[in-house]
Amino acid sequence: MTQLGLGLAALGRPEYLTVGHSDAVDGRFDPAALEQLCHAVLDAAWDSGIRHFDVARSYGFAERFLGSWLSRHPSRRDELVIGSKWGYAYVADFQRGAEVHEVKEHSVARLAEQWPQTLRDLGGAPDHYLVHSVTPDSPALSDTALLDDLRAIAEGGTRIGISTSGPHQADVAAAALEIGVFSSVQSTWNPLEPSVGPALARAHEAGWFVVVKEAMANGRLVAEESALARVADTAGIGRDALALASALAQPWADVVLSGAATAAQLEQNVAALSIDRELIAASDPGLAESPERYWDNRSRLAWT
């Protein structure tokens, strides 16, 4: 059964691409206040039965916040699956309206820098360690020295994988399947951008662990009018829950991430687990955009 997980992209740094984020999170430029909020959402997730948490080096202090929460609840670690990602560095430094938030580099040097930082901030190794946002030109698909270093991490018991972004997600997943290092993938899939679905199905059949991110299209499926919005509104259920339910219904998905930034949002997201399949089927017609259009629209979203 596909599980709901919690991604901390909007809980470890003050600004993010999610539509309406700035209205939802008060005091977010104070790291101590944001850590307190993050812990509250993690507590709510734990209480709701969520056992998969996702972080990244570029998610501000997300690894640090999760690590400090784990230090308060050490007995919980064995019940959790934790994924983290490397390859982007967070450079906004909690500055309001920063021009650049993160810088990407898939190199041996960046891996050597960030793996020890992840171990330090989490208080131990994650279960999954992914190359963040792999695109067709990424060295992670061809650099033999980098792949050897990733194999060495895998020998320590951490599952190595990739996350994908951009209009060529399916091509990247197909290429990664042939390399022999990776066995975990996290991709954007939602009713607006379903193009990676067949590739994720192949990865699942090959024994990979498949995680869906951005199932609400960074809030677009909540904010914009669509068939999904009409079905949700008519049925009296949350648009967010119906969008997440669409991803949860995919047979190849192991985990679908909620990107909730508050405990109230998380509670609304958890309702996705009880939505009827007929409503899911009715919400889908005609929503898909071309991958090129979808990712162009995403690139225009503002950090707030």
C-alpha positions as CSV (number, residue, x, y, z in Angstrom):
1,M,0.0,0.0,0.0
2,T,1.3,3.4,-0.9
3,Q,2.2,5.5,2.1
4,L,2.0,9.2,2.8
5,G,5.3,10.8,3.7
6,L,6.3,14.3,4.8
7,G,8.8,16.4,2.8
8,L,10.4,19.3,4.7
9,A,11.2,21.5,1.7
10,A,8.9,24.2,3.1
11,L,9.8,23.7,6.7
12,G,13.6,24.1,6.7
13,R,13.9,27.4,4.9
14,P,11.8,30.6,5.0
15,E,10.8,30.9,1.4
16,Y,9.6,28.3,-1.1
17,L,7.8,27.9,-4.4
18,T,4.5,26.7,-3.0
19,V,1.6,29.0,-3.9
20,G,0.4,30.7,-0.7
21,H,3.4,29.7,1.4
22,S,4.1,33.2,2.7
23,D,0.5,33.4,4.0
24,A,0.7,30.1,5.8
25,V,4.0,30.4,7.8
26,D,4.4,33.2,10.3
27,G,7.8,34.1,11.7
28,R,9.5,32.0,9.1
29,F,12.6,34.2,8.9
30,D,13.5,33.3,12.5
31,P,15.4,30.0,12.5
32,A,14.4,29.2,16.1
33,A,10.7,29.8,15.3
34,L,10.9,27.8,12.1
35,E,12.5,24.9,14.0
36,Q,9.7,25.0,16.5
37,L,7.1,24.9,13.7
38,C,8.9,22.1,12.0
39,H,9.0,20.0,15.2
40,A,5.2,20.6,15.6
41,V,4.5,19.4,12.1
42,L,6.8,16.4,12.6
43,D,4.9,15.6,15.8
44,A,1.6,15.8,14.0
45,A,3.0,13.6,11.2
46,W,4.1,11.0,13.7
47,D,0.8,11.0,15.5
48,S,-1.0,10.5,12.2
49,G,1.1,7.5,11.4
50,I,3.5,9.0,8.8
51,R,6.8,7.2,9.0
52,H,8.7,8.6,5.9
53,F,10.4,11.9,6.2
54,D,12.3,13.6,3.3
55,V,15.0,16.4,3.6
56,A,17.9,17.8,1.6
57,R,21.0,19.9,2.0
58,S,19.3,22.7,0.1
59,Y,16.2,22.7,2.3
60,G,17.8,25.3,4.6
61,F,18.0,23.8,8.0
62,A,15.7,20.9,7.3
63,E,18.3,18.2,8.1
64,R,19.3,20.0,11.3
65,F,15.6,20.4,12.4
66,L,14.8,16.8,11.7
67,G,18.0,15.8,13.6
68,S,17.1,17.9,16.7
69,W,13.6,16.4,16.6
70,L,15.1,12.9,16.5
71,S,17.4,13.7,19.4
72,R,14.3,14.4,21.5
73,H,12.7,11.1,20.4
74,P,15.5,8.7,19.8
75,S,13.3,5.6,20.2
76,R,11.4,6.6,17.0
77,R,14.3,6.4,14.6
78,D,14.0,2.6,14.1
79,E,10.4,3.1,12.9
80,L,11.2,5.8,10.4
81,V,12.5,5.8,6.8
82,I,14.5,9.0,6.2
83,G,15.6,10.2,2.8
84,S,17.9,13.0,2.1
85,K,19.5,14.6,-1.0
86,W,22.8,16.2,-1.9
87,G,23.9,18.3,-4.9
88,Y,22.4,21.7,-4.1
89,A,23.8,24.1,-1.6
90,Y,21.4,26.5,0.2
91,V,22.8,30.0,-0.2
92,A,19.9,32.3,0.7
93,D,20.9,32.3,4.4
94,F,17.4,33.1,5.6
95,Q,17.5,36.5,3.8
96,R,14.1,37.8,2.8
97,G,13.7,38.1,-1.0
98,A,17.1,36.5,-1.8
99,E,17.9,36.6,-5.6
100,V,19.4,33.1,-5.4
101,H,18.2,30.4,-3.0
102,E,20.2,27.3,-4.0
103,V,23.2,26.4,-6.3
104,K,23.5,23.0,-8.0
105,E,26.7,21.0,-8.4
106,H,26.9,17.3,-8.9
107,S,30.6,16.8,-8.3
108,V,32.9,14.6,-6.3
109,A,33.9,17.6,-4.2
110,R,30.2,18.5,-3.4
111,L,29.5,14.9,-2.4
112,A,32.6,14.8,-0.2
113,E,31.5,18.1,1.5
114,Q,27.8,17.3,1.9
115,W,27.7,13.7,3.0
116,P,29.5,14.4,6.4
117,Q,27.2,17.4,6.9
118,T,24.2,15.2,6.4
119,L,25.6,12.7,8.9
120,R,26.2,15.5,11.4
121,D,22.9,17.2,11.1
122,L,20.7,14.1,11.1
123,G,22.8,12.4,13.8
124,G,23.4,9.4,11.6
125,A,23.0,8.1,8.1
126,P,19.7,8.4,6.2
127,D,18.1,5.3,4.7
128,H,18.0,6.9,1.2
129,Y,20.6,9.3,-0.2
130,L,19.6,10.8,-3.5
131,V,21.4,13.0,-6.1
132,H,19.2,16.0,-6.1
133,S,17.4,17.0,-9.3
134,V,19.2,15.0,-11.9
135,T,18.8,16.1,-15.5
136,P,20.2,14.6,-18.7
137,D,23.4,16.6,-18.4
138,S,24.2,15.6,-14.8
139,P,27.6,14.1,-14.1
140,A,25.8,11.7,-11.8
141,L,24.9,9.7,-14.9
142,S,28.4,9.3,-16.2
143,D,31.2,10.4,-13.8
144,T,32.9,7.1,-12.8
145,A,34.7,8.6,-9.8
146,L,31.4,10.1,-8.5
147,L,29.6,6.8,-9.0
148,D,32.3,4.9,-7.2
149,D,32.0,7.3,-4.2
150,L,28.2,6.7,-4.2
151,R,28.8,2.9,-4.3
152,A,31.0,3.3,-1.2
153,I,28.2,5.0,0.7
154,A,25.8,2.2,-0.5
155,E,28.2,-0.3,1.0
156,G,27.6,1.3,4.4
157,G,23.9,0.4,4.2
158,T,22.4,3.6,2.7
159,R,20.3,3.2,-0.4
160,I,21.5,5.4,-3.3
161,G,19.1,7.1,-5.7
162,I,18.2,10.1,-7.7
163,S,15.6,12.8,-7.7
164,T,14.4,14.1,-11.0
165,S,13.1,17.4,-12.3
166,G,12.4,19.0,-15.6
167,P,10.7,17.9,-18.9
168,H,13.1,14.9,-19.4
169,Q,12.4,13.1,-16.1
170,A,11.5,9.9,-17.9
171,D,14.7,9.9,-19.9
172,V,16.8,10.4,-16.7
173,A,15.0,7.6,-14.9
174,A,15.6,5.3,-17.9
175,A,19.3,6.1,-18.0
176,A,19.7,5.7,-14.3
177,L,18.2,2.2,-14.5
178,E,21.1,1.1,-16.6
179,I,23.9,2.3,-14.3
180,G,23.6,-0.3,-11.5
181,V,24.3,2.1,-8.6
182,F,20.8,3.5,-8.0
183,S,17.8,1.8,-6.5
184,S,15.7,4.7,-5.3
185,V,14.0,7.5,-7.2
186,Q,12.0,10.6,-6.3
187,S,10.1,12.3,-9.1
188,T,7.5,15.0,-9.7
189,W,4.2,13.4,-10.7
190,N,0.8,15.0,-10.5
191,P,-2.3,15.2,-12.8
192,L,-0.7,18.2,-14.6
193,E,2.7,16.4,-15.1
194,P,2.2,12.7,-15.4
195,S,4.8,12.0,-18.1
196,V,7.3,10.2,-15.8
197,G,4.7,7.6,-14.8
198,P,5.7,4.8,-17.2
199,A,9.4,5.2,-16.3
200,L,8.5,5.1,-12.6
201,A,6.5,1.9,-13.2
202,R,9.6,0.3,-14.8
203,A,11.7,1.4,-11.9
204,H,9.2,-0.1,-9.4
205,E,9.2,-3.4,-11.4
206,A,13.0,-3.4,-11.1
207,G,12.8,-3.2,-7.3
208,W,13.5,0.5,-6.9
209,F,11.9,2.5,-4.1
210,V,9.6,5.1,-5.8
211,V,8.7,8.4,-4.1
212,V,6.4,11.0,-5.6
213,K,7.1,14.7,-4.9
214,E,5.1,17.8,-5.8
215,A,1.9,15.9,-6.1
216,M,0.0,19.2,-5.7
217,A,2.1,20.9,-8.4
218,N,3.5,23.4,-5.8
219,G,0.0,24.4,-4.9
220,R,-1.3,25.0,-8.4
221,L,-3.8,22.1,-8.1
222,V,-5.2,23.9,-5.0
223,A,-5.2,27.5,-6.3
224,E,-6.3,27.1,-9.9
225,E,-9.6,26.1,-11.3
226,S,-9.7,22.7,-13.0
227,A,-11.7,19.5,-13.3
228,L,-9.9,18.3,-10.1
229,A,-11.0,21.5,-8.3
230,R,-14.6,21.1,-9.4
231,V,-14.8,17.5,-8.3
232,A,-13.3,18.2,-4.9
233,D,-15.5,21.3,-4.3
234,T,-18.6,19.4,-5.3
235,A,-17.8,16.4,-3.1
236,G,-16.9,18.7,-0.2
237,I,-13.3,17.4,0.1
238,G,-10.0,19.3,0.0
239,R,-8.4,20.0,-3.4
240,D,-5.1,19.1,-1.8
241,A,-6.4,15.8,-0.5
242,L,-7.8,14.9,-4.0
243,A,-4.5,15.8,-5.7
244,L,-2.5,13.6,-3.2
245,A,-5.0,10.8,-3.6
246,S,-4.4,10.8,-7.4
247,A,-0.7,10.1,-6.7
248,L,-1.5,7.6,-3.9
249,A,-3.6,5.6,-6.4
250,Q,-0.6,5.0,-8.7
251,P,0.4,1.3,-8.3
252,W,4.1,2.0,-8.7
253,A,4.3,4.6,-5.9
254,D,5.8,3.5,-2.6
255,V,5.5,6.9,-0.9
256,V,3.8,10.2,-1.8
257,L,5.1,13.2,-0.1
258,S,3.0,15.9,1.6
259,G,4.7,19.2,1.6
260,A,2.6,20.6,4.4
261,A,4.0,23.7,6.1
262,T,1.6,23.6,9.1
263,A,-0.1,20.9,11.2
264,A,-3.4,22.1,9.9
265,Q,-2.3,21.6,6.3
266,L,-1.0,18.2,7.2
267,E,-4.3,17.2,8.7
268,Q,-6.0,18.2,5.5
269,N,-3.5,16.2,3.4
270,V,-3.9,13.1,5.5
271,A,-7.6,13.0,4.3
272,A,-6.2,11.8,1.0
273,L,-5.8,8.3,2.4
274,S,-9.6,7.9,2.6
275,I,-10.8,9.3,-0.7
276,D,-12.9,7.1,-2.9
277,R,-11.2,5.9,-6.2
278,E,-14.3,7.0,-8.2
279,L,-13.6,10.6,-7.2
280,I,-10.0,10.2,-8.3
281,A,-11.0,8.9,-11.7
282,A,-13.5,11.7,-12.2
283,S,-10.9,14.4,-11.4
284,D,-8.3,13.6,-14.0
285,P,-9.7,14.3,-17.6
286,G,-7.8,16.9,-19.6
287,L,-5.5,18.1,-16.9
288,A,-2.1,17.1,-18.3
289,E,0.1,19.8,-19.7
290,S,3.1,19.1,-22.0
291,P,6.2,18.5,-19.8
292,E,7.8,21.6,-21.5
293,R,4.8,23.8,-20.6
294,Y,4.5,22.4,-17.1
295,W,8.2,23.0,-16.2
296,D,8.1,26.5,-17.8
297,N,5.1,27.4,-15.6
298,R,6.9,26.0,-12.6
299,S,10.0,28.1,-13.3
300,R,7.8,31.2,-13.1
301,L,6.6,30.5,-9.6
302,A,7.8,33.0,-7.1
303,W,9.7,32.2,-3.9
304,T,7.5,33.5,-1.1
